[in-house]
Amino acid sequence: MKQKTNTIILQMNGTKSKDIRNLRKGQGKIFKNIGKILEQLKATGKTPEDAQPIIIMVRKKSKSKGIFD
């Protein structure tokens, strides 16, 4: 995938299901964190004003429990 100059990719590690649901609704701590990051990047001039963020959510895979766990 070729990244355009006005694209920002943010990878959020260790997110909880509840936080992801809140992000989809446009609220919650992840939504606020993304807003702060974008504001900082725009303030420092490292990104154009019309940048489109792409957010990648990464959750830990739950360990499958066996009979003896």
CHARMM-style PDB file with segment names, atoms N, HN, CA, C and O in Angstrom:
ATOM      1  N   MET     1       0.842  -1.176   0.000  1.00  0.00      PROA
ATOM      2  CA  MET     1       0.000   0.000   0.000  1.00  0.00      PROA
ATOM      3  C   MET     1       0.887   1.238   0.000  1.00  0.00      PROA
ATOM      4  O   MET     1       1.766   1.380   0.851  1.00  0.00      PROA
ATOM      5  N   LYS     2       0.662   2.111  -0.932  1.00  0.00      PROA
ATOM      6  HN  LYS     2      -0.052   1.996  -1.623  1.00  0.00      PROA
ATOM      7  CA  LYS     2       1.448   3.334  -1.021  1.00  0.00      PROA
ATOM      8  C   LYS     2       0.819   4.406  -0.133  1.00  0.00      PROA
ATOM      9  O   LYS     2      -0.385   4.651  -0.202  1.00  0.00      PROA
ATOM     10  N   GLN     3       1.633   5.036   0.691  1.00  0.00      PROA
ATOM     11  HN  GLN     3       2.611   4.837   0.747  1.00  0.00      PROA
ATOM     12  CA  GLN     3       1.147   6.065   1.599  1.00  0.00      PROA
ATOM     13  C   GLN     3       1.237   7.424   0.924  1.00  0.00      PROA
ATOM     14  O   GLN     3       2.294   7.807   0.424  1.00  0.00      PROA
ATOM     15  N   LYS     4       0.120   8.154   0.909  1.00  0.00      PROA
ATOM     16  HN  LYS     4      -0.739   7.843   1.315  1.00  0.00      PROA
ATOM     17  CA  LYS     4       0.102   9.493   0.340  1.00  0.00      PROA
ATOM     18  C   LYS     4       0.678  10.466   1.349  1.00  0.00      PROA
ATOM     19  O   LYS     4       0.780  10.150   2.535  1.00  0.00      PROA
ATOM     20  N   THR     5       1.052  11.645   0.887  1.00  0.00      PROA
ATOM     21  HN  THR     5       0.969  11.902  -0.076  1.00  0.00      PROA
ATOM     22  CA  THR     5       1.675  12.624   1.775  1.00  0.00      PROA
ATOM     23  C   THR     5       0.704  13.195   2.791  1.00  0.00      PROA
ATOM     24  O   THR     5       1.139  13.653   3.847  1.00  0.00      PROA
ATOM     25  N   ASN     6      -0.598  13.186   2.514  1.00  0.00      PROA
ATOM     26  HN  ASN     6      -0.951  12.813   1.656  1.00  0.00      PROA
ATOM     27  CA  ASN     6      -1.548  13.729   3.469  1.00  0.00      PROA
ATOM     28  C   ASN     6      -2.225  12.647   4.306  1.00  0.00      PROA
ATOM     29  O   ASN     6      -3.305  12.876   4.850  1.00  0.00      PROA
ATOM     30  N   THR     7      -1.611  11.485   4.415  1.00  0.00      PROA
ATOM     31  HN  THR     7      -0.734  11.299   3.973  1.00  0.00      PROA
ATOM     32  CA  THR     7      -2.153  10.385   5.202  1.00  0.00      PROA
ATOM     33  C   THR     7      -1.318  10.192   6.458  1.00  0.00      PROA
ATOM     34  O   THR     7      -0.090  10.148   6.398  1.00  0.00      PROA
ATOM     35  N   ILE     8      -1.993  10.078   7.591  1.00  0.00      PROA
ATOM     36  HN  ILE     8      -2.991  10.113   7.640  1.00  0.00      PROA
ATOM     37  CA  ILE     8      -1.329   9.816   8.866  1.00  0.00      PROA
ATOM     38  C   ILE     8      -1.816   8.459   9.348  1.00  0.00      PROA
ATOM     39  O   ILE     8      -3.022   8.218   9.415  1.00  0.00      PROA
ATOM     40  N   ILE     9      -0.893   7.577   9.681  1.00  0.00      PROA
ATOM     41  HN  ILE     9       0.087   7.772   9.626  1.00  0.00      PROA
ATOM     42  CA  ILE     9      -1.260   6.267  10.205  1.00  0.00      PROA
ATOM     43  C   ILE     9      -0.911   6.235  11.685  1.00  0.00      PROA
ATOM     44  O   ILE     9       0.245   6.421  12.064  1.00  0.00      PROA
ATOM     45  N   LEU    10      -1.921   5.996  12.518  1.00  0.00      PROA
ATOM     46  HN  LEU    10      -2.860   5.845  12.210  1.00  0.00      PROA
ATOM     47  CA  LEU    10      -1.737   5.891  13.961  1.00  0.00      PROA
ATOM     48  C   LEU    10      -2.031   4.459  14.372  1.00  0.00      PROA
ATOM     49  O   LEU    10      -3.092   3.925  14.050  1.00  0.00      PROA
ATOM     50  N   GLN    11      -1.113   3.842  15.070  1.00  0.00      PROA
ATOM     51  HN  GLN    11      -0.251   4.276  15.332  1.00  0.00      PROA
ATOM     52  CA  GLN    11      -1.319   2.484  15.552  1.00  0.00      PROA
ATOM     53  C   GLN    11      -1.512   2.539  17.057  1.00  0.00      PROA
ATOM     54  O   GLN    11      -0.649   3.028  17.786  1.00  0.00      PROA
ATOM     55  N   MET    12      -2.649   2.036  17.516  1.00  0.00      PROA
ATOM     56  HN  MET    12      -3.350   1.639  16.924  1.00  0.00      PROA
ATOM     57  CA  MET    12      -2.982   2.050  18.936  1.00  0.00      PROA
ATOM     58  C   MET    12      -2.885   0.614  19.447  1.00  0.00      PROA
ATOM     59  O   MET    12      -3.655  -0.250  19.027  1.00  0.00      PROA
ATOM     60  N   ASN    13      -1.955   0.364  20.338  1.00  0.00      PROA
ATOM     61  HN  ASN    13      -1.329   1.066  20.679  1.00  0.00      PROA
ATOM     62  CA  ASN    13      -1.739  -0.981  20.873  1.00  0.00      PROA
ATOM     63  C   ASN    13      -2.456  -1.161  22.199  1.00  0.00      PROA
ATOM     64  O   ASN    13      -2.659  -0.203  22.946  1.00  0.00      PROA
ATOM     65  N   GLY    14      -2.837  -2.397  22.484  1.00  0.00      PROA
ATOM     66  HN  GLY    14      -2.673  -3.175  21.877  1.00  0.00      PROA
ATOM     67  CA  GLY    14      -3.401  -2.744  23.779  1.00  0.00      PROA
ATOM     68  C   GLY    14      -4.740  -2.097  24.070  1.00  0.00      PROA
ATOM     69  O   GLY    14      -4.993  -1.692  25.204  1.00  0.00      PROA
ATOM     70  N   THR    15      -5.594  -1.992  23.079  1.00  0.00      PROA
ATOM     71  HN  THR    15      -5.388  -2.321  22.157  1.00  0.00      PROA
ATOM     72  CA  THR    15      -6.888  -1.359  23.289  1.00  0.00      PROA
ATOM     73  C   THR    15      -7.912  -2.366  23.778  1.00  0.00      PROA
ATOM     74  O   THR    15      -7.822  -3.558  23.482  1.00  0.00      PROA
ATOM     75  N   LYS    16      -8.872  -1.878  24.520  1.00  0.00      PROA
ATOM     76  HN  LYS    16      -8.944  -0.910  24.760  1.00  0.00      PROA
ATOM     77  CA  LYS    16      -9.946  -2.721  25.046  1.00  0.00      PROA
ATOM     78  C   LYS    16     -11.158  -2.605  24.137  1.00  0.00      PROA
ATOM     79  O   LYS    16     -11.308  -1.624  23.408  1.00  0.00      PROA
ATOM     80  N   SER    17     -12.021  -3.611  24.183  1.00  0.00      PROA
ATOM     81  HN  SER    17     -11.899  -4.408  24.775  1.00  0.00      PROA
ATOM     82  CA  SER    17     -13.214  -3.614  23.343  1.00  0.00      PROA
ATOM     83  C   SER    17     -14.094  -2.407  23.622  1.00  0.00      PROA
ATOM     84  O   SER    17     -14.650  -1.812  22.698  1.00  0.00      PROA
ATOM     85  N   LYS    18     -14.222  -2.046  24.888  1.00  0.00      PROA
ATOM     86  HN  LYS    18     -13.770  -2.529  25.638  1.00  0.00      PROA
ATOM     87  CA  LYS    18     -15.058  -0.902  25.265  1.00  0.00      PROA
ATOM     88  C   LYS    18     -14.506   0.389  24.660  1.00  0.00      PROA
ATOM     89  O   LYS    18     -15.269   1.239  24.200  1.00  0.00      PROA
ATOM     90  N   ASP    19     -13.180   0.531  24.663  1.00  0.00      PROA
ATOM     91  HN  ASP    19     -12.561  -0.159  25.037  1.00  0.00      PROA
ATOM     92  CA  ASP    19     -12.561   1.727  24.089  1.00  0.00      PROA
ATOM     93  C   ASP    19     -12.803   1.806  22.582  1.00  0.00      PROA
ATOM     94  O   ASP    19     -13.010   2.892  22.041  1.00  0.00      PROA
ATOM     95  N   ILE    20     -12.776   0.667  21.912  1.00  0.00      PROA
ATOM     96  HN  ILE    20     -12.607  -0.215  22.351  1.00  0.00      PROA
ATOM     97  CA  ILE    20     -13.022   0.638  20.469  1.00  0.00      PROA
ATOM     98  C   ILE    20     -14.469   1.016  20.167  1.00  0.00      PROA
ATOM     99  O   ILE    20     -14.733   1.758  19.221  1.00  0.00      PROA
ATOM    100  N   ARG    21     -15.402   0.510  20.964  1.00  0.00      PROA
ATOM    101  HN  ARG    21     -15.188  -0.093  21.732  1.00  0.00      PROA
ATOM    102  CA  ARG    21     -16.813   0.879  20.780  1.00  0.00      PROA
ATOM    103  C   ARG    21     -17.010   2.379  20.953  1.00  0.00      PROA
ATOM    104  O   ARG    21     -17.725   3.014  20.178  1.00  0.00      PROA
ATOM    105  N   ASN    22     -16.370   2.939  21.979  1.00  0.00      PROA
ATOM    106  HN  ASN    22     -15.790   2.423  22.608  1.00  0.00      PROA
ATOM    107  CA  ASN    22     -16.481   4.382  22.206  1.00  0.00      PROA
ATOM    108  C   ASN    22     -15.879   5.175  21.055  1.00  0.00      PROA
ATOM    109  O   ASN    22     -16.415   6.216  20.675  1.00  0.00      PROA
ATOM    110  N   LEU    23     -14.772   4.696  20.494  1.00  0.00      PROA
ATOM    111  HN  LEU    23     -14.336   3.850  20.802  1.00  0.00      PROA
ATOM    112  CA  LEU    23     -14.143   5.376  19.361  1.00  0.00      PROA
ATOM    113  C   LEU    23     -15.085   5.400  18.163  1.00  0.00      PROA
ATOM    114  O   LEU    23     -15.188   6.414  17.473  1.00  0.00      PROA
ATOM    115  N   ARG    24     -15.763   4.301  17.918  1.00  0.00      PROA
ATOM    116  HN  ARG    24     -15.678   3.477  18.478  1.00  0.00      PROA
ATOM    117  CA  ARG    24     -16.720   4.247  16.806  1.00  0.00      PROA
ATOM    118  C   ARG    24     -17.849   5.252  16.983  1.00  0.00      PROA
ATOM    119  O   ARG    24     -18.396   5.757  16.003  1.00  0.00      PROA
ATOM    120  N   LYS    25     -18.199   5.541  18.234  1.00  0.00      PROA
ATOM    121  HN  LYS    25     -17.756   5.130  19.030  1.00  0.00      PROA
ATOM    122  CA  LYS    25     -19.260   6.509  18.533  1.00  0.00      PROA
ATOM    123  C   LYS    25     -18.741   7.941  18.525  1.00  0.00      PROA
ATOM    124  O   LYS    25     -19.524   8.886  18.616  1.00  0.00      PROA
ATOM    125  N   GLY    26     -17.421   8.108  18.417  1.00  0.00      PROA
ATOM    126  HN  GLY    26     -16.784   7.340  18.344  1.00  0.00      PROA
ATOM    127  CA  GLY    26     -16.830   9.443  18.415  1.00  0.00      PROA
ATOM    128  C   GLY    26     -16.653  10.011  19.806  1.00  0.00      PROA
ATOM    129  O   GLY    26     -16.778  11.217  20.014  1.00  0.00      PROA
ATOM    130  N   GLN    27     -16.361   9.144  20.753  1.00  0.00      PROA
ATOM    131  HN  GLN    27     -16.259   8.164  20.584  1.00  0.00      PROA
ATOM    132  CA  GLN    27     -16.151   9.581  22.132  1.00  0.00      PROA
ATOM    133  C   GLN    27     -15.129   8.673  22.810  1.00  0.00      PROA
ATOM    134  O   GLN    27     -14.675   7.698  22.212  1.00  0.00      PROA
ATOM    135  N   GLY    28     -14.774   8.977  24.025  1.00  0.00      PROA
ATOM    136  HN  GLY    28     -15.144   9.769  24.511  1.00  0.00      PROA
ATOM    137  CA  GLY    28     -13.865   8.136  24.790  1.00  0.00      PROA
ATOM    138  C   GLY    28     -12.428   8.626  24.770  1.00  0.00      PROA
ATOM    139  O   GLY    28     -12.084   9.602  24.104  1.00  0.00      PROA
ATOM    140  N   LYS    29     -11.592   7.903  25.533  1.00  0.00      PROA
ATOM    141  HN  LYS    29     -11.872   7.110  26.074  1.00  0.00      PROA
ATOM    142  CA  LYS    29     -10.205   8.344  25.709  1.00  0.00      PROA
ATOM    143  C   LYS    29      -9.361   8.183  24.449  1.00  0.00      PROA
ATOM    144  O   LYS    29      -8.480   9.006  24.204  1.00  0.00      PROA
ATOM    145  N   ILE    30      -9.599   7.157  23.647  1.00  0.00      PROA
ATOM    146  HN  ILE    30     -10.316   6.489  23.846  1.00  0.00      PROA
ATOM    147  CA  ILE    30      -8.828   6.985  22.411  1.00  0.00      PROA
ATOM    148  C   ILE    30      -9.153   8.116  21.435  1.00  0.00      PROA
ATOM    149  O   ILE    30      -8.259   8.656  20.783  1.00  0.00      PROA
ATOM    150  N   PHE    31     -10.423   8.467  21.340  1.00  0.00      PROA
ATOM    151  HN  PHE    31     -11.149   8.028  21.870  1.00  0.00      PROA
ATOM    152  CA  PHE    31     -10.843   9.564  20.464  1.00  0.00      PROA
ATOM    153  C   PHE    31     -10.161  10.866  20.869  1.00  0.00      PROA
ATOM    154  O   PHE    31      -9.706  11.627  20.015  1.00  0.00      PROA
ATOM    155  N   LYS    32     -10.094  11.115  22.165  1.00  0.00      PROA
ATOM    156  HN  LYS    32     -10.464  10.497  22.859  1.00  0.00      PROA
ATOM    157  CA  LYS    32      -9.441  12.326  22.669  1.00  0.00      PROA
ATOM    158  C   LYS    32      -7.937  12.291  22.403  1.00  0.00      PROA
ATOM    159  O   LYS    32      -7.348  13.303  22.022  1.00  0.00      PROA
ATOM    160  N   ASN    33      -7.314  11.121  22.604  1.00  0.00      PROA
ATOM    161  HN  ASN    33      -7.793  10.299  22.913  1.00  0.00      PROA
ATOM    162  CA  ASN    33      -5.872  10.986  22.352  1.00  0.00      PROA
ATOM    163  C   ASN    33      -5.537  11.243  20.883  1.00  0.00      PROA
ATOM    164  O   ASN    33      -4.549  11.910  20.576  1.00  0.00      PROA
ATOM    165  N   ILE    34      -6.350  10.720  19.990  1.00  0.00      PROA
ATOM    166  HN  ILE    34      -7.153  10.178  20.239  1.00  0.00      PROA
ATOM    167  CA  ILE    34      -6.121  10.921  18.559  1.00  0.00      PROA
ATOM    168  C   ILE    34      -6.241  12.400  18.219  1.00  0.00      PROA
ATOM    169  O   ILE    34      -5.446  12.929  17.442  1.00  0.00      PROA
ATOM    170  N   GLY    35      -7.229  13.062  18.797  1.00  0.00      PROA
ATOM    171  HN  GLY    35      -7.874  12.631  19.428  1.00  0.00      PROA
ATOM    172  CA  GLY    35      -7.391  14.496  18.572  1.00  0.00      PROA
ATOM    173  C   GLY    35      -6.187  15.288  19.035  1.00  0.00      PROA
ATOM    174  O   GLY    35      -5.747  16.215  18.355  1.00  0.00      PROA
ATOM    175  N   LYS    36      -5.646  14.923  20.204  1.00  0.00      PROA
ATOM    176  HN  LYS    36      -6.004  14.170  20.757  1.00  0.00      PROA
ATOM    177  CA  LYS    36      -4.465  15.615  20.733  1.00  0.00      PROA
ATOM    178  C   LYS    36      -3.250  15.398  19.838  1.00  0.00      PROA
ATOM    179  O   LYS    36      -2.491  16.331  19.574  1.00  0.00      PROA
ATOM    180  N   ILE    37      -3.069  14.171  19.376  1.00  0.00      PROA
ATOM    181  HN  ILE    37      -3.685  13.413  19.591  1.00  0.00      PROA
ATOM    182  CA  ILE    37      -1.931  13.856  18.504  1.00  0.00      PROA
ATOM    183  C   ILE    37      -2.012  14.660  17.208  1.00  0.00      PROA
ATOM    184  O   ILE    37      -1.014  15.223  16.759  1.00  0.00      PROA
ATOM    185  N   LEU    38      -3.201  14.712  16.610  1.00  0.00      PROA
ATOM    186  HN  LEU    38      -4.012  14.254  16.975  1.00  0.00      PROA
ATOM    187  CA  LEU    38      -3.367  15.454  15.359  1.00  0.00      PROA
ATOM    188  C   LEU    38      -3.140  16.947  15.566  1.00  0.00      PROA
ATOM    189  O   LEU    38      -2.538  17.607  14.718  1.00  0.00      PROA
ATOM    190  N   GLU    39      -3.615  17.481  16.682  1.00  0.00      PROA
ATOM    191  HN  GLU    39      -4.104  16.946  17.371  1.00  0.00      PROA
ATOM    192  CA  GLU    39      -3.396  18.903  16.980  1.00  0.00      PROA
ATOM    193  C   GLU    39      -1.907  19.210  17.127  1.00  0.00      PROA
ATOM    194  O   GLU    39      -1.425  20.229  16.632  1.00  0.00      PROA
ATOM    195  N   GLN    40      -1.174  18.312  17.817  1.00  0.00      PROA
ATOM    196  HN  GLN    40      -1.565  17.484  18.219  1.00  0.00      PROA
ATOM    197  CA  GLN    40       0.265  18.512  18.003  1.00  0.00      PROA
ATOM    198  C   GLN    40       1.004  18.481  16.670  1.00  0.00      PROA
ATOM    199  O   GLN    40       1.892  19.298  16.426  1.00  0.00      PROA
ATOM    200  N   LEU    41       0.636  17.536  15.809  1.00  0.00      PROA
ATOM    201  HN  LEU    41      -0.085  16.872  16.006  1.00  0.00      PROA
ATOM    202  CA  LEU    41       1.290  17.433  14.503  1.00  0.00      PROA
ATOM    203  C   LEU    41       1.016  18.669  13.649  1.00  0.00      PROA
ATOM    204  O   LEU    41       1.910  19.160  12.959  1.00  0.00      PROA
ATOM    205  N   LYS    42      -0.206  19.166  13.693  1.00  0.00      PROA
ATOM    206  HN  LYS    42      -0.933  18.767  14.253  1.00  0.00      PROA
ATOM    207  CA  LYS    42      -0.545  20.361  12.920  1.00  0.00      PROA
ATOM    208  C   LYS    42       0.150  21.595  13.483  1.00  0.00      PROA
ATOM    209  O   LYS    42       0.579  22.466  12.727  1.00  0.00      PROA
ATOM    210  N   ALA    43       0.263  21.673  14.816  1.00  0.00      PROA
ATOM    211  HN  ALA    43      -0.085  20.965  15.430  1.00  0.00      PROA
ATOM    212  CA  ALA    43       0.901  22.833  15.450  1.00  0.00      PROA
ATOM    213  C   ALA    43       2.391  22.907  15.120  1.00  0.00      PROA
ATOM    214  O   ALA    43       2.940  23.995  14.951  1.00  0.00      PROA
ATOM    215  N   THR    44       3.038  21.748  15.031  1.00  0.00      PROA
ATOM    216  HN  THR    44       2.592  20.864  15.169  1.00  0.00      PROA
ATOM    217  CA  THR    44       4.467  21.736  14.727  1.00  0.00      PROA
ATOM    218  C   THR    44       4.741  21.844  13.229  1.00  0.00      PROA
ATOM    219  O   THR    44       5.887  22.012  12.813  1.00  0.00      PROA
ATOM    220  N   GLY    45       3.686  21.748  12.422  1.00  0.00      PROA
ATOM    221  HN  GLY    45       2.754  21.611  12.760  1.00  0.00      PROA
ATOM    222  CA  GLY    45       3.853  21.867  10.977  1.00  0.00      PROA
ATOM    223  C   GLY    45       4.342  20.596  10.316  1.00  0.00      PROA
ATOM    224  O   GLY    45       4.814  20.635   9.179  1.00  0.00      PROA
ATOM    225  N   LYS    46       4.239  19.471  11.001  1.00  0.00      PROA
ATOM    226  HN  LYS    46       3.855  19.439  11.924  1.00  0.00      PROA
ATOM    227  CA  LYS    46       4.717  18.206  10.443  1.00  0.00      PROA
ATOM    228  C   LYS    46       3.688  17.537   9.544  1.00  0.00      PROA
ATOM    229  O   LYS    46       3.987  16.538   8.891  1.00  0.00      PROA
ATOM    230  N   THR    47       2.484  18.079   9.508  1.00  0.00      PROA
ATOM    231  HN  THR    47       2.240  18.891  10.038  1.00  0.00      PROA
ATOM    232  CA  THR    47       1.442  17.496   8.680  1.00  0.00      PROA
ATOM    233  C   THR    47       0.578  18.609   8.086  1.00  0.00      PROA
ATOM    234  O   THR    47       0.398  19.651   8.716  1.00  0.00      PROA
ATOM    235  N   PRO    48       0.048  18.401   6.893  1.00  0.00      PROA
ATOM    236  CA  PRO    48      -0.830  19.422   6.311  1.00  0.00      PROA
ATOM    237  C   PRO    48      -2.186  19.467   7.016  1.00  0.00      PROA
ATOM    238  O   PRO    48      -2.567  18.527   7.712  1.00  0.00      PROA
ATOM    239  N   GLU    49      -2.895  20.558   6.829  1.00  0.00      PROA
ATOM    240  HN  GLU    49      -2.585  21.322   6.263  1.00  0.00      PROA
ATOM    241  CA  GLU    49      -4.196  20.738   7.482  1.00  0.00      PROA
ATOM    242  C   GLU    49      -5.234  19.736   6.985  1.00  0.00      PROA
ATOM    243  O   GLU    49      -6.141  19.372   7.733  1.00  0.00      PROA
ATOM    244  N   ASP    50      -5.116  19.290   5.745  1.00  0.00      PROA
ATOM    245  HN  ASP    50      -4.378  19.586   5.138  1.00  0.00      PROA
ATOM    246  CA  ASP    50      -6.116  18.382   5.175  1.00  0.00      PROA
ATOM    247  C   ASP    50      -5.733  16.909   5.314  1.00  0.00      PROA
ATOM    248  O   ASP    50      -6.206  16.077   4.541  1.00  0.00      PROA
ATOM    249  N   ALA    51      -4.902  16.582   6.268  1.00  0.00      PROA
ATOM    250  HN  ALA    51      -4.518  17.258   6.897  1.00  0.00      PROA
ATOM    251  CA  ALA    51      -4.439  15.200   6.445  1.00  0.00      PROA
ATOM    252  C   ALA    51      -5.585  14.296   6.882  1.00  0.00      PROA
ATOM    253  O   ALA    51      -6.444  14.693   7.670  1.00  0.00      PROA
ATOM    254  N   GLN    52      -5.580  13.081   6.360  1.00  0.00      PROA
ATOM    255  HN  GLN    52      -4.882  12.758   5.720  1.00  0.00      PROA
ATOM    256  CA  GLN    52      -6.589  12.086   6.702  1.00  0.00      PROA
ATOM    257  C   GLN    52      -5.960  11.024   7.595  1.00  0.00      PROA
ATOM    258  O   GLN    52      -5.074  10.299   7.142  1.00  0.00      PROA
ATOM    259  N   PRO    53      -6.394  10.909   8.863  1.00  0.00      PROA
ATOM    260  CA  PRO    53      -5.819   9.889   9.737  1.00  0.00      PROA
ATOM    261  C   PRO    53      -6.392   8.507   9.437  1.00  0.00      PROA
ATOM    262  O   PRO    53      -7.578   8.356   9.144  1.00  0.00      PROA
ATOM    263  N   ILE    54      -5.531   7.517   9.517  1.00  0.00      PROA
ATOM    264  HN  ILE    54      -4.568   7.640   9.755  1.00  0.00      PROA
ATOM    265  CA  ILE    54      -5.937   6.119   9.442  1.00  0.00      PROA
ATOM    266  C   ILE    54      -5.540   5.507  10.773  1.00  0.00      PROA
ATOM    267  O   ILE    54      -4.367   5.526  11.146  1.00  0.00      PROA
ATOM    268  N   ILE    55      -6.513   4.966  11.488  1.00  0.00      PROA
ATOM    269  HN  ILE    55      -7.466   4.951  11.185  1.00  0.00      PROA
ATOM    270  CA  ILE    55      -6.260   4.439  12.822  1.00  0.00      PROA
ATOM    271  C   ILE    55      -6.292   2.921  12.764  1.00  0.00      PROA
ATOM    272  O   ILE    55      -7.248   2.324  12.271  1.00  0.00      PROA
ATOM    273  N   ILE    56      -5.238   2.309  13.273  1.00  0.00      PROA
ATOM    274  HN  ILE    56      -4.461   2.794  13.674  1.00  0.00      PROA
ATOM    275  CA  ILE    56      -5.140   0.852  13.310  1.00  0.00      PROA
ATOM    276  C   ILE    56      -5.202   0.428  14.768  1.00  0.00      PROA
ATOM    277  O   ILE    56      -4.362   0.831  15.573  1.00  0.00      PROA
ATOM    278  N   MET    57      -6.189  -0.380  15.105  1.00  0.00      PROA
ATOM    279  HN  MET    57      -6.871  -0.708  14.451  1.00  0.00      PROA
ATOM    280  CA  MET    57      -6.360  -0.849  16.474  1.00  0.00      PROA
ATOM    281  C   MET    57      -5.779  -2.257  16.581  1.00  0.00      PROA
ATOM    282  O   MET    57      -6.086  -3.126  15.765  1.00  0.00      PROA
ATOM    283  N   VAL    58      -4.950  -2.471  17.576  1.00  0.00      PROA
ATOM    284  HN  VAL    58      -4.701  -1.765  18.239  1.00  0.00      PROA
ATOM    285  CA  VAL    58      -4.330  -3.775  17.784  1.00  0.00      PROA
ATOM    286  C   VAL    58      -4.705  -4.250  19.173  1.00  0.00      PROA
ATOM    287  O   VAL    58      -4.428  -3.580  20.168  1.00  0.00      PROA
ATOM    288  N   ARG    59      -5.341  -5.418  19.233  1.00  0.00      PROA
ATOM    289  HN  ARG    59      -5.566  -5.963  18.425  1.00  0.00      PROA
ATOM    290  CA  ARG    59      -5.700  -6.004  20.522  1.00  0.00      PROA
ATOM    291  C   ARG    59      -4.866  -7.252  20.741  1.00  0.00      PROA
ATOM    292  O   ARG    59      -4.472  -7.937  19.797  1.00  0.00      PROA
ATOM    293  N   LYS    60      -4.608  -7.528  22.006  1.00  0.00      PROA
ATOM    294  HN  LYS    60      -4.928  -6.971  22.773  1.00  0.00      PROA
ATOM    295  CA  LYS    60      -3.897  -8.760  22.327  1.00  0.00      PROA
ATOM    296  C   LYS    60      -4.805  -9.943  22.056  1.00  0.00      PROA
ATOM    297  O   LYS    60      -5.997  -9.917  22.364  1.00  0.00      PROA
ATOM    298  N   LYS    61      -4.233 -10.964  21.484  1.00  0.00      PROA
ATOM    299  HN  LYS    61      -3.266 -10.985  21.233  1.00  0.00      PROA
ATOM    300  CA  LYS    61      -4.989 -12.177  21.255  1.00  0.00      PROA
ATOM    301  C   LYS    61      -5.104 -12.909  22.579  1.00  0.00      PROA
ATOM    302  O   LYS    61      -4.107 -13.136  23.265  1.00  0.00      PROA
ATOM    303  N   SER    62      -6.322 -13.275  22.930  1.00  0.00      PROA
ATOM    304  HN  SER    62      -7.132 -13.090  22.373  1.00  0.00      PROA
ATOM    305  CA  SER    62      -6.503 -13.969  24.198  1.00  0.00      PROA
ATOM    306  C   SER    62      -5.960 -15.389  24.083  1.00  0.00      PROA
ATOM    307  O   SER    62      -6.093 -16.053  23.055  1.00  0.00      PROA
ATOM    308  N   LYS    63      -5.357 -15.817  25.156  1.00  0.00      PROA
ATOM    309  HN  LYS    63      -5.249 -15.277  25.991  1.00  0.00      PROA
ATOM    310  CA  LYS    63      -4.810 -17.168  25.168  1.00  0.00      PROA
ATOM    311  C   LYS    63      -5.955 -18.163  25.288  1.00  0.00      PROA
ATOM    312  O   LYS    63      -6.841 -18.008  26.128  1.00  0.00      PROA
ATOM    313  N   SER    64      -5.928 -19.175  24.448  1.00  0.00      PROA
ATOM    314  HN  SER    64      -5.208 -19.301  23.765  1.00  0.00      PROA
ATOM    315  CA  SER    64      -6.962 -20.196  24.555  1.00  0.00      PROA
ATOM    316  C   SER    64      -6.613 -21.109  25.719  1.00  0.00      PROA
ATOM    317  O   SER    64      -5.483 -21.577  25.855  1.00  0.00      PROA
ATOM    318  N   LYS    65      -7.588 -21.340  26.531  1.00  0.00      PROA
ATOM    319  HN  LYS    65      -8.506 -20.960  26.421  1.00  0.00      PROA
ATOM    320  CA  LYS    65      -7.365 -22.168  27.715  1.00  0.00      PROA
ATOM    321  C   LYS    65      -7.746 -23.610  27.410  1.00  0.00      PROA
ATOM    322  O   LYS    65      -8.764 -23.892  26.776  1.00  0.00      PROA
ATOM    323  N   GLY    66      -6.911 -24.487  27.873  1.00  0.00      PROA
ATOM    324  HN  GLY    66      -6.085 -24.257  28.387  1.00  0.00      PROA
ATOM    325  CA  GLY    66      -7.176 -25.897  27.692  1.00  0.00      PROA
ATOM    326  C   GLY    66      -7.906 -26.480  28.893  1.00  0.00      PROA
ATOM    327  O   GLY    66      -8.390 -25.742  29.751  1.00  0.00      PROA
ATOM    328  N   ILE    67      -7.980 -27.740  28.950  1.00  0.00      PROA
ATOM    329  HN  ILE    67      -7.587 -28.339  28.253  1.00  0.00      PROA
ATOM    330  CA  ILE    67      -8.683 -28.430  30.033  1.00  0.00      PROA
ATOM    331  C   ILE    67      -7.982 -28.212  31.366  1.00  0.00      PROA
ATOM    332  O   ILE    67      -8.650 -28.079  32.391  1.00  0.00      PROA
ATOM    333  N   PHE    68      -6.657 -28.174  31.376  1.00  0.00      PROA
ATOM    334  HN  PHE    68      -6.115 -28.282  30.543  1.00  0.00      PROA
ATOM    335  CA  PHE    68      -5.895 -28.113  32.620  1.00  0.00      PROA
ATOM    336  C   PHE    68      -5.513 -26.697  33.030  1.00  0.00      PROA
ATOM    337  O   PHE    68      -4.749 -26.536  33.981  1.00  0.00      PROA
ATOM    338  N   ASP    69      -6.003 -25.680  32.363  1.00  0.00      PROA
ATOM    339  HN  ASP    69      -6.623 -25.811  31.589  1.00  0.00      PROA
ATOM    340  CA  ASP    69      -5.661 -24.291  32.703  1.00  0.00      PROA
ATOM    341  C   ASP    69      -6.655 -23.703  33.673  1.00  0.00      PROA
ATOM    342  OT1 ASP    69      -6.521 -22.544  34.067  1.00  0.00      PROA
TER     343      ASP     69
END
